[in-house]
C-alpha cells in the first residue's frame, strides 16, 4: 500500500533561500530512491512543504535513513523556526480515480 508523506518546515526568514536550496539539492537524489513515486517541493510565504508518495512503508523506512536525507538534515541545522513536522498518511481513494488520490 502506498504512503503519502507531508513534511513541513518553517525556515528562519534570514535562511529561507538556503533552506529552499538544500531541499532542491536533495530532490534529484531522492527521486532515484527505490519506491519514490513523488517528491515535490511546494512553498508559501512562511513555510516549505514536501508532498511525497512512496510505494510502501518499507520505502519510507529506507528513505528515513538515506544519505540524501542525512545531508538535508545537516544543511537545515540551525536554520528552521521549530522542528520539522512530518506526517505519514494512508490514501483514501474517493471519486474519480485519477483525481481522488495521489
C-alpha positions in Angstrom: 0.0 0.0 0.0 1.4 3.5 -0.9 2.3 6.0 1.8 1.7 9.8 1.4 4.1 11.9 3.4 3.7 15.6 4.1 6.8 17.3 5.6 6.6 20.9 6.6 9.4 23.3 7.6 9.3 27.0 8.6 12.7 28.5 7.7 14.0 31.4 9.7 13.5 34.4 7.4 17.2 35.0 7.0 17.8 31.4 5.9 14.8 30.8 3.6 16.9 30.7 0.4 19.4 28.4 2.0 16.7 26.0 3.2 15.0 26.0 -0.1 18.3 25.3 -1.9 19.0 22.4 0.4 15.7 20.8 -0.4 16.2 21.4 -4.2 19.6 19.8 -3.9 18.1 16.7 -2.3 15.3 16.2 -4.8 17.3 14.6 -7.6 18.9 12.1 -5.3 15.6 11.2 -3.6 13.9 10.8 -7.0 16.3 8.0 -7.6 15.5 6.1 -4.4 13.6 2.8 -4.8 9.9 3.3 -4.1 9.9 7.1 -4.6 6.8 7.9 -6.7 6.5 11.6 -5.9 8.8 14.0 -4.0 7.7 17.6 -4.7 8.6 20.9 -3.0 5.9 23.5 -2.5 6.0 26.9 -0.8 4.0 29.6 0.9 5.1 32.8 2.5 6.4 31.3 5.7 6.9 27.6 5.0 8.1 24.9 2.6 6.1 21.7 2.2 7.3 18.4 0.7 4.5 16.3 -0.7 5.7 12.7 -1.1 4.4 9.4 -2.3 6.1 6.2 -1.5 5.4 2.7 -2.9 5.3 1.2 0.6 6.1 1.7 4.3 9.4 -0.1 3.7 10.3 2.5 1.1 9.6 5.3 3.6 11.7 3.5 6.2 14.6 3.2 3.8 14.3 6.8 2.8 14.3 7.8 6.5 18.0 6.7 6.8 19.1 7.6 3.3 22.3 9.6 2.6 20.2 12.3 0.9 18.1 12.8 4.0 21.1 12.8 6.3 22.7 15.5 4.1 19.5 17.5 4.0 19.1 17.4 7.8 22.7 18.6 8.3 22.1 21.5 5.9 18.9 22.5 7.8 20.5 22.6 11.2 20.0 26.0 12.9 18.0 27.4 10.0 14.5 26.4 11.0 11.9 28.1 13.2 11.0 24.9 15.1 11.2 21.2 14.3 10.4 19.5 11.0 6.7 18.4 11.0 6.3 15.0 9.2 3.1 13.1 8.8 2.7 9.8 7.1 -0.8 9.2 5.6 -2.7 6.3 4.1 -4.6 7.2 0.9 -8.4 7.1 1.0 -9.4 6.7 -2.7 -12.7 8.5 -3.5 -14.4 9.9 -6.5 -12.6 9.9 -9.9 -9.6 7.5 -9.6 -7.5 10.0 -11.5 -8.4 12.9 -9.2 -9.2 11.3 -5.9 -5.8 10.2 -4.7 -2.1 10.9 -5.2 
